[in-house]
Amino acid sequence: MRRTTTAARPGSLPAGPGPAEAAPAAVAEPEEATAGSASGALRTEFPFELPRGYVDENGTVHKHGTMRLATARDELVPLRDVRVQENPAYLSVVLLGRVITRLGTLMMVHDGVVENMFASDLAFLQDFYRQVNAEGHTRAGVTCPHCEQPFEVELGGSRLGES
């Protein structure tokens, strides 16, 4: 089965926040994560910018990348991985290695790349994965039982692959 995607072309990512800003946000806004294009096509790839960036063996920093929507297979196959069976925390590393389709100028992104990322970048990608795969957001509107003011709460926090 062949899958088609609509995504920004390499080199056409919007400019990210400057280095003076504390924590960059994902390029794709949560509401955009499930919105189709004007033609009604499902959007399956989403650009992002890492807070620090992955540093390869040559010292090159890779910050801009693309993540695709996860499939059921993406979440099931890593469960057979010996590393995940021995250490369930490794699930997010293997899963992200499957769904990140591009990172900077790297020829290939795999779990070995993800496991060598800075912890802040890994946390960012875990949150971004949740946003993209939870219909664009993990927030819910609620009302305070005391003052009756509406506000939003973050529902995220579960480990990747355990939706």
Rosetta silent file (secondary structure, phi, psi, omega in degrees, C-alpha in Angstrom):
SEQUENCE: MRRTTTAARPGSLPAGPGPAEAAPAAVAEPEEATAGSASGALRTEFPFELPRGYVDENGTVHKHGTMRLATARDELVPLRDVRVQENPAYLSVVLLGRVITRLGTLMMVHDGVVENMFASDLAFLQDFYRQVNAEGHTRAGVTCPHCEQPFEVELGGSRLGES
SCORE:     score description
SCORE:     0.000 S_00000001
   1 L     0.000  131.542 -178.199    0.000    0.000    0.000 S_00000001
   2 L   -99.691  134.010 -177.551    1.413    3.369   -0.970 S_00000001
   3 L  -108.733  132.805  176.646    0.946    6.329    1.339 S_00000001
   4 L  -106.764  147.214 -179.303    0.869    9.902    0.094 S_00000001
   5 L  -131.574  155.294  171.035    1.727   12.841    2.252 S_00000001
   6 L  -119.038  120.628 -177.747    1.453   16.552    2.090 S_00000001
   7 L  -149.555  163.519  176.449    4.276   18.323    3.840 S_00000001
   8 L   -64.649  141.085  177.760    6.422   21.389    3.565 S_00000001
   9 L   -73.298  147.732  177.669    9.245   20.943    1.078 S_00000001
  10 L   -54.182  137.625 -179.610   12.799   20.884    2.480 S_00000001
  11 L    88.559   -4.419 -178.642   14.100   24.396    2.824 S_00000001
  12 L  -111.112   17.971  178.456   10.628   25.895    3.135 S_00000001
  13 L   -68.369  142.173  175.803   10.247   25.646    6.912 S_00000001
  14 L   -64.305  152.853  179.998    9.116   28.843    8.590 S_00000001
  15 L   -63.354  133.731  179.578   11.806   30.622   10.530 S_00000001
  16 L   -85.676  179.515  179.389   11.999   29.346   14.087 S_00000001
  17 L   -66.217  154.628 -179.368   12.545   31.400   17.222 S_00000001
  18 L   -73.717  166.287 -177.681   15.857   33.107   17.698 S_00000001
  19 L   -65.471  -19.022 -179.499   18.557   31.791   20.019 S_00000001
  20 L   -75.835  -17.480 -178.971   17.670   34.412   22.628 S_00000001
  21 L   -81.364  143.149 -171.802   14.271   32.824   23.211 S_00000001
  22 L   -67.579  -56.724 -174.188   14.125   30.261   26.002 S_00000001
  23 L  -132.775  109.868 -179.787   12.047   27.390   24.602 S_00000001
  24 L   -68.655  148.478  177.578   11.134   27.121   20.929 S_00000001
  25 L   -96.434  160.912  175.596    7.704   25.830   20.078 S_00000001
  26 L   -61.639  147.865 -179.539    6.923   23.245   17.461 S_00000001
  27 L   -67.219  -38.189  179.962    6.443   24.748   14.025 S_00000001
  28 L   -83.100  124.940  175.987    3.059   23.029   13.610 S_00000001
  29 L   -75.453  149.806 -178.424    0.371   24.503   15.823 S_00000001
  30 H   -53.849  -41.931 -178.687   -1.914   21.953   17.511 S_00000001
  31 H   -65.458  -26.369 -179.790   -4.980   23.089   15.554 S_00000001
  32 H   -78.967  -17.828 -171.854   -3.061   22.609   12.295 S_00000001
  33 L   -62.423  -29.976  179.496   -2.093   19.063   13.165 S_00000001
  34 L  -112.287   -6.407 -178.785   -5.348   17.539   11.938 S_00000001
  35 L   -70.147  134.680  176.084   -6.485   20.174    9.537 S_00000001
  36 L   -80.712  170.889  175.770   -6.428   19.074    5.944 S_00000001
  37 L   -76.871  179.692 -179.660   -5.228   21.283    3.169 S_00000001
  38 L   -57.908  -28.282 -179.885   -7.640   23.289    1.058 S_00000001
  39 L   -81.506   -4.550  178.713   -8.068   20.184   -1.125 S_00000001
  40 L    86.981    6.524 -179.795   -9.185   18.164    1.907 S_00000001
  41 L   -72.915  143.567  177.817   -6.117   15.862    1.945 S_00000001
  42 L   -72.812  130.186  178.571   -5.059   14.488    5.316 S_00000001
  43 L   -85.366  123.823 -175.774   -1.841   16.032    6.544 S_00000001
  44 L  -117.356   -6.260  178.287    0.514   13.288    7.720 S_00000001
  45 E  -128.075  142.070 -173.919    3.876   15.064    8.170 S_00000001
  46 E  -135.771  127.953  179.295    4.670   17.949   10.506 S_00000001
  47 E   -76.737  152.570  176.441    7.796   20.121   10.698 S_00000001
  48 E  -146.115  166.485  173.582    9.508   20.847   14.012 S_00000001
  49 E  -131.728  122.482 -179.762   12.549   22.632   15.432 S_00000001
  50 E   -70.793  145.250  178.663   14.503   21.064   18.283 S_00000001
  51 E   -60.829  -42.697 -178.882   15.336   23.292   21.280 S_00000001
  52 E  -109.196  -47.655 -179.244   19.063   22.410   21.208 S_00000001
  53 E   107.678  146.662  177.323   19.606   20.247   18.149 S_00000001
  54 E   -82.455  131.661  179.254   21.194   16.882   17.478 S_00000001
  55 E  -104.621  116.371 -178.913   24.988   17.027   17.134 S_00000001
  56 L   -80.330 -178.961 -175.996   26.342   14.411   14.710 S_00000001
  57 L   -64.805  -17.815  177.833   29.816   12.816   14.764 S_00000001
  58 L   -93.202   -0.544 -179.324   31.207   15.708   12.670 S_00000001
  59 L    87.872    4.917  178.521   29.919   18.333   15.117 S_00000001
  60 L   -76.937  133.693  179.220   27.112   19.505   12.796 S_00000001
  61 E   -95.102  128.520  179.203   23.969   20.621   14.628 S_00000001
  62 E  -114.763  115.454 -176.546   20.656   19.454   13.141 S_00000001
  63 E  -113.002  -35.174 -175.130   17.592   21.331   14.456 S_00000001
  64 E   -93.937  133.989 -179.010   14.877   21.253   11.790 S_00000001
  65 E  -150.929 -175.430 -179.901   13.048   18.041   11.063 S_00000001
  66 E  -136.977  137.666  175.665    9.801   16.364   10.092 S_00000001
  67 E  -121.324  139.085  177.208    7.686   13.842   11.960 S_00000001
  68 E  -101.471  163.084  174.959    4.943   11.748   10.383 S_00000001
  69 L   -61.819  143.686  178.154    1.790   10.427   11.970 S_00000001
  70 L   -82.892  147.296  174.187    2.305    7.098   13.739 S_00000001
  71 L  -102.468  169.397  175.820    0.532    3.976   12.582 S_00000001
  72 H   -58.923  -39.461  179.231   -0.653    1.120   14.773 S_00000001
  73 H   -61.154  -39.161  178.446    2.313   -0.857   13.452 S_00000001
  74 H   -59.093  -34.562 -178.785    4.690    1.897   14.605 S_00000001
  75 H   -86.337  -22.275 -178.300    3.396    1.451   18.142 S_00000001
  76 H   -89.552  -43.118 -176.384    3.270   -2.367   18.064 S_00000001
  77 H   -56.697  -43.885 -179.896    6.568   -3.360   16.406 S_00000001
  78 H   -60.959  -22.002  179.991    8.806   -1.755   19.081 S_00000001
  79 H   -66.776  -19.875  177.076    7.119   -3.923   21.733 S_00000001
  80 H   -87.909  -10.030 -178.816    8.923   -6.930   20.178 S_00000001
  81 L   -69.915  130.350 -178.386   12.294   -5.157   20.432 S_00000001
  82 H   -58.723  -38.783 -179.363   14.529   -6.810   23.070 S_00000001
  83 H   -62.163  -37.491  178.994   15.743   -3.403   24.287 S_00000001
  84 H   -72.323  -38.851  178.662   12.141   -2.343   24.968 S_00000001
  85 H   -64.470  -35.792  178.771   11.333   -5.644   26.682 S_00000001
  86 H   -79.036  -30.876 -178.489   14.343   -5.217   28.968 S_00000001
  87 L  -144.205   96.267 -176.805   13.723   -1.509   29.571 S_00000001
  88 H   -56.925  -23.358  178.200   10.203   -0.179   28.781 S_00000001
  89 H   -65.137  -20.754 -179.265   11.505    3.414   28.891 S_00000001
  90 H   -73.571  -11.305 -179.579   13.344    2.638   25.634 S_00000001
  91 H   -55.457  -44.745 -177.416    9.974    2.435   23.832 S_00000001
  92 H   -65.242  -33.507  178.477    9.890    6.165   23.122 S_00000001
  93 H   -64.676  -47.817 -178.926   13.399    6.071   21.591 S_00000001
  94 H   -66.561  -42.219 -179.155   12.488    3.243   19.200 S_00000001
  95 H   -64.347  -45.436  178.098    9.110    4.771   18.380 S_00000001
  96 H   -64.587  -35.511  176.843   10.531    8.217   17.619 S_00000001
  97 H   -61.498  -25.311  179.136   13.212    6.586   15.463 S_00000001
  98 H   -84.274  -31.863 -171.458   10.391    5.167   13.330 S_00000001
  99 H  -102.425  -12.926  174.758    8.307    8.349   12.903 S_00000001
 100 E   -81.303  115.959 -174.764   10.949   11.067   12.445 S_00000001
 101 E   -93.940  -20.956 -178.300   11.349   11.203    8.679 S_00000001
 102 E  -153.764  141.611  173.500   13.927   13.987    8.409 S_00000001
 103 E  -146.621  108.261 -179.111   16.375   15.781   10.690 S_00000001
 104 L    54.913 -131.350 -178.551   18.595   18.454    9.236 S_00000001
 105 L  -101.915   12.287  178.659   20.897   17.057    6.581 S_00000001
 106 L   -62.713  140.182  179.161   21.083   13.532    8.017 S_00000001
 107 L   -72.113  -32.057 -176.058   20.602   10.864    5.372 S_00000001
 108 L  -149.663  139.839  175.645   18.653    8.638    7.771 S_00000001
 109 L  -112.555  129.458 -178.905   17.034    9.006   11.204 S_00000001
 110 L  -144.438  178.656 -176.075   16.849    5.888   13.392 S_00000001
 111 H   -61.565  -27.453  176.055   16.736    4.979   17.072 S_00000001
 112 H   -63.909  -34.321  175.968   20.523    5.342   17.319 S_00000001
 113 H   -69.227  -47.447 -176.847   20.162    9.026   16.425 S_00000001
 114 H   -61.696  -40.753 -177.282   17.326    9.525   18.912 S_00000001
 115 H   -69.425  -15.370  178.108   19.200    7.867   21.783 S_00000001
 116 L  -101.291   11.799  176.677   22.099   10.306   21.296 S_00000001
 117 L   -80.901  158.263  173.685   19.919   13.428   21.473 S_00000001
 118 L   -65.805  150.008 -178.032   20.001   15.815   24.411 S_00000001
 119 H   -57.931  -37.337  179.934   17.350   15.063   27.048 S_00000001
 120 H   -66.022  -35.576  177.205   15.580   18.375   26.353 S_00000001
 121 H   -70.704  -38.858  177.169   15.248   17.486   22.660 S_00000001
 122 H   -62.460  -45.221  178.789   13.941   14.011   23.516 S_00000001
 123 H   -61.880  -41.139  178.063   11.333   15.524   25.859 S_00000001
 124 H   -60.359  -46.333 -178.568   10.349   18.024   23.152 S_00000001
 125 H   -66.711  -35.399  176.488    9.906   15.226   20.588 S_00000001
 126 H   -63.004  -43.943  177.965    7.854   13.127   23.015 S_00000001
 127 H   -65.688  -41.827 -179.835    5.493   16.084   23.560 S_00000001
 128 H   -63.903  -40.626  176.804    5.368   16.833   19.837 S_00000001
 129 H   -57.170  -46.741  179.844    4.546   13.172   19.110 S_00000001
 130 H   -61.368  -43.551  179.710    1.624   13.372   21.552 S_00000001
 131 H   -60.903  -49.076 -175.699    0.350   16.597   19.960 S_00000001
 132 H   -66.698  -39.492 -174.079    0.519   15.265   16.417 S_00000001
 133 H   -93.829   -3.928  177.530   -0.963   11.850   17.187 S_00000001
 134 L  -109.006   48.114 -179.821   -3.675   12.961   19.635 S_00000001
 135 L    55.144   34.984  171.109   -5.652   14.852   16.988 S_00000001
 136 L    93.029  -15.601  179.140   -3.427   17.865   17.336 S_00000001
 137 L  -157.418  161.816  175.808   -3.690   18.551   21.042 S_00000001
 138 L  -126.781   34.706  179.701   -3.755   16.987   24.478 S_00000001
 139 E  -113.588  151.613  177.334   -5.748   19.729   26.222 S_00000001
 140 E  -133.245  142.648  176.275   -9.316   19.698   27.437 S_00000001
 141 E   -80.348  130.458  178.487  -11.628   22.557   28.388 S_00000001
 142 E  -135.182  169.655  177.736  -12.841   22.413   31.974 S_00000001
 143 E  -123.002  134.389  178.900  -14.626   24.689   34.431 S_00000001
 144 L   -65.124  128.213 -179.427  -13.365   25.482   37.910 S_00000001
 145 L   -70.463  -17.890 -177.940  -15.820   24.053   40.463 S_00000001
 146 L   -91.746  -51.656 -175.979  -15.185   26.978   42.841 S_00000001
 147 L  -103.452   -6.938  178.549  -15.189   30.101   40.663 S_00000001
 148 L    62.297   25.043  176.285  -16.855   28.587   37.571 S_00000001
 149 L   -88.787  134.559  177.907  -14.226   30.096   35.251 S_00000001
 150 E   -78.400  146.076  175.080  -13.409   28.040   32.133 S_00000001
 151 E  -158.195  173.249 -179.754   -9.785   27.064   31.435 S_00000001
 152 E  -109.764  145.649  174.750   -7.765   24.342   29.699 S_00000001
 153 E  -121.476  148.946  178.145   -5.797   21.509   31.293 S_00000001
 154 E   -84.848  125.197 -179.291   -3.020   19.428   29.767 S_00000001
 155 L   -96.517   -7.381 -178.007   -3.958   15.739   29.531 S_00000001
 156 L   -66.088  177.093  176.311   -0.550   14.555   28.292 S_00000001
 157 L   129.934  -17.146  176.609    1.984   12.787   30.405 S_00000001
 158 L   -75.464  159.822 -179.788    1.617    9.120   29.495 S_00000001
 159 L   -74.322  152.853  178.476    4.584    7.413   27.880 S_00000001
 160 L   -59.085  142.882  178.798    4.734    7.152   24.118 S_00000001
 161 L    84.625   -2.360  179.132    3.089    4.068   22.717 S_00000001
 162 L  -118.927   54.665 -178.126    0.701    3.792   25.637 S_00000001
 163 L   -84.636    0.000    0.000   -2.246    5.723   24.322 S_00000001
